[in-house]
């Protein structure tokens, strides 16, 4: 009962807010005016506040990208680093050979000891003979490149499992522990697990930096390690909306790197193998296994778990499709799946109330994470609509009497001023995005760069159509439950690499 109510709460609150705003715009438009003014001011101040974290983390990322982490690791932690092994899990389903090759080829060129990298290509039984054929070709090419290379085949339709990434990752990790770690007498506490989507291209110093962090942070065995996802692998092959959503998600992750106390694991991430085993691996029955593993650890260790920011990029694909409209459909579905992380709220609400023999999570942390998860999903589904749409509604629905008031005259002007000020923030993000545009044959002309800057004018529409709407869709499905609940949807991957 607690779980069901908690996961539905953001959706109920979101619809209540939007419907009340519509009703009050008709019946009590002055009240809506005051609400909109305060709400816009709140978000303006919040954006200013977050912009400091964006700049701080962006500058730190640029600094980290210039450091020779391989040399730094060898100089400062040379002997200690030799005992660290990396287990790298690459789940794949219906992926073309070129996509898988791109990922493995990049790993083979890491500035790290390849003999200490154990690579697992995690295939699915439902992928059939075509996926296995791709796996065999990859094994022929890279089978002797790393310390160990293993292909696993996750069985289909295991009772209690959702056909998704979490189940495959867990199967692969267990196979690797049995066939590589334990049989090789490798201490589990010396192994770091990284799970990467098959389109992930880590920067070449990633594992050197990860190892250095693991050997220098205060509690390495109680930490996850989070890189910054940069969605530019296929930058020149995706619609403008996919680029803007990709940049928005990237900027959010950059800001979160400066606020590790609020961060959770997302998509590609790394963590100690011993902890992964102790918490029971990734959850095999949910969509959002990447963020759930953080909360599993938080609960298991009584709140003694954190995300250690790496301030370092891993390059990934933005969403694309077989055509423009198919790409937009895929983009919507991807964002809806990400917003389905609201299922974590029900999980932690239920677990926080249970009595167990384990050390309990402190009350302050419980309240923080409950509010953080609720407010994050609620704002995701409502803020873009309130800021960019509802500010005009009282003048549309308020009637002749309201339109004769000073409030009617000043509200559009005030809302317009707020949006114009917000444009400064959008312009700042636009110029910042220029740093991430990948190279291409023949270079990028000044005209093309100008067009990439001007595309940010579509930000309000993008946020409503491909952020707010899919989030509201996901939250509505949690309220309705049953057949409306989401299953795992695999984002189509590209075969286009960064040149």
N, C-alpha and C positions, 0 to 999 in steps of 0.2 A: 504493500500500500504506500509506504514512504517513497519507495523507488518510483512508482508510477506517478505519484503526485509531483515529485521533484523534477523529473524529466519533462513533465508537461507544463510546469510553472512558467518557463520563459515564453512558450507559445501562447498560453492563456494571457499573460501580461502584455505581450506584443499586440494581440488582437484587441484586447480591452483598450489599450492606448489608442490604436488607430481608429477604432469604432467610436470611442468617446470623442476624439478630435473631430470626426465627421459630424456627429450629433451636436456637439457644442458649437461647431462652426455655424450651424443652422440656428440653434436655439439660444446659445450664449456666446456669441462671437467675441465679445470683449474679453471674456475669460481666456479664450484661445489665444488672443493677441498677447496677453501677459505671459501665457505659458510659452508661446513661440519665442518671444523676446528673451525670456530667461533661458530657454533651452538653447537658442542660438549662441547666447553669450557664454553659456557653460561649455559648449563644444568649441567655440573660438578659443577660450582659455585652455581647454584640454589639448587642442591642436598645437598651440604655442608651447605648452608644457612638453608634449611628445616630440616636438621638433628638436628640442635640445638633445634628447636621447638619440634621435635619428642622426644628428650631426656628430655627436660623440662617438656612436658606434660605427658610423661610416668612416670617420677619420681613423679610428682604431683598426678597422678592417683594412684600410689602405696601408697602414703601418705594418700590420701583420703580413700582408701580401708581399711586402718588400724584404721581410726577414728570411734569411737562409736557415730554416728550421732544422734541416739536416745537419748543418755544421754546428748550430747551437746545441742540438741534442747530443752530438758526438763530443763536444767540448765540455758540456756541463753534466751530462748524465750518461756518458759513454758506456760504462760497465753495467749500470743498472738497466739501461735500455735494451741490452742484449737478451735479457730474460723475457721481454714483453713480446707476445705473439698477437697477431690480429686475425680474427675469424670474420670473414666478409661474406655476408649472405646476399645473394642477388636473385630475388624471386622473379620468375618470368612465365608468362602465359601468352601463347599465340604471338610471340614477338618474331619479327623477321631477323634473319641472320645478321644483317647489317647493324641493327640496333644492339644486339648482344655483342657483336664483335667490337663495336665502338666502345662499349663499356669495359670489356676485358682488355682491349688494346690500351686504353688509358691507364688502367690499373697496372699493366705491365711496364709502364713508363714512369711509375711513381719514384720519387727520390727517397726510397726506403729499401731496406733489405727484403728482397722478394722472397727469400727463403723463410722469412718469418711471417709471411702472409699466406693464410689458408683460405682459398676462394671456393665458395659453394654456389654452384648454379642450381637454384631451387626450381625445378620444373613441376608441372601439375600433370597428374594422370589424365585429366580431361583435356589436356593439350594434345594428346594423341601422338601418333608416330611422326607427325610433322615437327612437333616441338623436340622430340627426341633426336630427330635427324639434325636439327640445328645444334642441339647439345653435343652430339658426337663430332660435328665439324669444329665446334669451339674447343672441344677436348683435344682434338688432333692438333689444333693450332696452339693452344695455351696449356695443355696438360702437364708439361714439364717446366713451365715458366715460373711457377710459384712453389713455395714450400710444399703445399698440398693443393690438389684440385679435385673436387668431388662433385658429381652430379647426383642430386637427390630427386626422387619422384614422389610427390605427395599424393597419396591415394585419394580417390574421389569418394564423396558421400560417407565420410566417417560420422557416426551418430554424434550429435551435439555440436558439430562444427558448422560454421558459416563458410561458404566457398569464397575465400578471400585471402588477403595477404597475411593476416595474423596466423591463420592455420598453417599456411605454407612455410612461413618463417620459423614457426615452432617445430614443425616436422624436420626441417632442414637443420636447425640448431641441435636437436636431439641426435640426429644422425651424425653430425659432425663431432659432437661430444663423444659418442661411442666409438666412432671409426678413426678419429684423428687425435683428439685431446687425450682421452683416457688410455687408448692403446699406445700412444706415444709417450705416456707418463709425463705429460705436460701439466704442471700445476694450474688448476683452474683459475686461481687468483692472479695468474700472470697473463690471462687472456682477455683481450678487449674485443667485444662483438660489435660489428657495424652492419646495419641492415640498410641497403640502398635500393631504391627503385632502379630498374634496369636502364633507365635513361640517365642516371646520375653520373656525372663526370666530375669527380673531386679534383680540386687543385693539386698540383704535383707534390706539394709539401704537406698534404693533409695528414698522412699517417705519422710523419715526423712531429708535426705540431700536436696531434692527438696523443702521441706517446709522451711528449714533453709535458703536456698538461697533466696527464695521468700520474706522472712521477713528481709533479711539483704542487698540485693543489692540496688543500688541507686534508680532505677526506676523499681520496680517489675511489675507494671502494663503495662510497655512498653518493656517487654522482653519475648523471648522464652527461653526455657531451654532444652539444648541438651546433652544427655548422649553419651557415646562412644559405638557404636555397635561392639560386639566381636562375630565373626562367628565361634563358636566352639561347639555349642550344639551337632552336629553330626560329630565331627571332624574325627572319626575313620571310618566313613561310606561314605566318599566322595572321588572322585578322587583327585590326587595331584594338578591338575590345579585349582579345586574349592578351595582347601586349600590356594593356593598361591594368588588367586584373593581375597579371603576373608581376608587374612592377609594384602594384599596391601590396600584394602579399609579401613580396621581397622586402619592401620598406618596413612593413609591420614586423617581420622577423628581425630586421636590422635593429629596429627600436627595442625589441624584446631582448636582444643581446645585452643592451645596457641596463636591463631590469631583470636580472636572473632570478630574483625572488618571486617574480610573477610568471616566469617562463615554464612551459612544459615541452616535452619532446614532440617533434613534428616531422613527419615524413622520414627522410634519411637522418639517422642519428646513431650514436655509439654508446656503449655501456659495458660495465664489467660482466664477464661471463658468470662468475660466481653469484652475483646478485640476480642475474637473469634466471639462473637455475633455482635459487632460493625462493623467488616469487612465483615460480611455476610457468615461466616463459610468457610469451605474448598470449593474450586472450584469443581463443580460437573461435569464439561465437559472436564477435562484434565487428562493426565496420571500422571504428576508429581505434585500432590497436596501437597506433603510434603514440597517441596521447595517453591511452589507458595504461600503458606500461609504466608511465611516470606515477600515476596514482596507485598502481599496485605496489610500487616500491615505497611510496610515501606511507601507505598504510602498513606495509610489512615491517618497516623500520621505525614505526612510531613517529613519523614526521621528519626523521633524519635522512632526508634525501633532497637533492637539489639538481638543477640543470646548470652545468658549467658551460658558459658561452665560449665558442672557439674563435669568433670574429674572423671566420675564414669561409670562402664560398665553396659550394658544390653546385655545379651547373646542371640544370634540368630542362626538360621540355615544357614550353607553354602548350596549352591545349590547341590542337588543330583537328581537322576532319577532312572528308573527301571533297568538301566544297565549303563555301562561305557559311551557308545556313546550317550545314551539318556541324561545322566547327563551333558555331554559336550554341547549338544544342548541346554539344559535348561540354562546352565551357559552363553552361548552366548546370548540367548534371554533376560536373566536378565540384563546383561551389556548393551545391546542395549536399553532396557527400561529405565535404569538409564540415559544413554546418551541422551534420548529423553527430558531430562530437558532443552535442547536447546530451547524448546518452550517458556521458560520463557523470553528469550532474546527478542523475538517479542512482548511479552506482555508488558515488562517494557519500551521498545522503544516507543511503541504506547502510553502508559499511561504517560510517561514523557513529551510528546509533547502536551497533552491535557490541556485545560484551565478549571479549576474547581474552586469552591468556597472554597475548602479545602486548608490548608497550603501546599505550594509546597515543594517538595523535593529539597534541595539546589543543585545548579548546580554541585558542586564538587562531591557530592554523586551520582548524575545521571551519570556523566562521569565515575566514579569509577565502578559502578555496570554494566554499559554497557560494559566497557572494561573487567572487571572481568569475566563476563559471556561469552563474545566472546572468549577471550584468553583461558579460561579454556576448553571450548569444542573444540576449534581449536587444542590446544596442545594435548588434550586427543586422538584425531583422527590421529595425525601426528607424534608426538615426538618419539614413539617407532620405527616406520618405519625409520625415518631419522637417529636415533642413531644406530640401530642395523642392518639396511639393506642398506640404500642408501650410506653409507660410502664406500661400495665396488663397487658401480655401475659405476663410471668413468673408472675403470680398465676393466670392462666388456664391456662397450659400447664405450669407448673413442678411440678405434682404435690403430693401430700400432704406429702412430706418438706420441700419448700421452703416450703409454706404454714405450717409450724410454726416457721419461723425468724423472727428479728427483722427480716430484710430484707423478708420478705413483708408484715410489719405496717407497716414504715416507708415502703416504696416508694410506695404510693398516697398517703400523707400528704404525702411530699416532692413528688411529682409534682403533687398538688393545690395545694400551697403555691406552687410555681413558676407554675402556671397562674393562681392568684389574683393573684400579683404581676404577671404578664403582663397581667392584666385592667386594671391601672392604665395600662399603655401603650395598651391598646385603648380605654379610656375617654378617654385624652388625645387619641387620634386621632379619636374620636367627636366630642368638643367642637371639635376643630380643623376637622372636616368641616363644621360649621355655618357657617363663614365662606364656604363655596363653594356653599351651597344657593342656587339662582337664585330671583329674584323671580317672582311669579305674580299674576295678577289676583285681587284680594281678599286678598292677603297670605298668610302662612303662620302658622297659629294656634299657640299654645303646645302644644296637644295634639299637633299634627302634628310639631312640633319634638321633643317628647318621644319620639314613636314613631320618628323618624329616629335619635335617640340610642340607643334600646333595640334597634334592628335590629343594632347592632354585637355583640350577644350571640351572633349567628350566625357570628361571624368564624371560630372553629375549623372548623366544618362547611364554610364557604365556602372556606377555604384548602385543605382536603383535597379537596373535590369539584371545585372550579373553579380550582385553581392546581396543587396537587400532582399530582392524577390526570391532567389533560391534559398536564402537563410529562412525567410518566412515560410516558404514551402516546407523545409525540413522541420521547423518547429511545429507547423500545423500537423504534420504527419505524426509527431510524437504525441500530440493531443488526441488525435483520432485513434492511434494505435492499430493493432490487428493487422489487416491486409495492407494498410497504408505505411507500415514500417519499411524502411529502406534495407535492401540487401547491399552487398559490396558491388560497386561498379568500377571496372578497370578503365582508367583513363587511357585512350589510344596514345601510343608513343610514336615519335618521329624517327626517321632514319637520317635526318639532316644534322650533321655535326657542326660545331663551331669551326670556322676556317682559321 
